[in-house]
């Protein structure tokens, strides 16, 4: 398991994939949070990179700390009920959490892709 230390000041970029197709990619500055909304129903893998000194023109970190993927996938569903449509939601933290249950593993940097501009 390759995880950054708690309290890391690294910035992050994340990608959500389903069936080997990238659906969303976002950049999250250190100390901030981000969200992804309006995903189609399906099963997704969450990959992320940690690093410092984001180079927006090159869409990469100057100092890459690591590239990882959550071991378990995330399944998003919509369920209709009398009260309306309910959506599956998840909240994840991209650094180690004491007594946390999510596990990640390191992946090669080449497995982390961004959509074309």
Buried (B, 14 or more C-beta within 10 A) or exposed (E): EEBBEEEBEBBBBBBBBBEEEBBBBEBBEEEEEEEBEEBEEBEBBBBBBBBBEBEEEEEBBEEBBBBBBBEEEBEBEEEEEEEEEEEEEEEEEBBBEEEEEBEBEEBEEEEBEEEEE
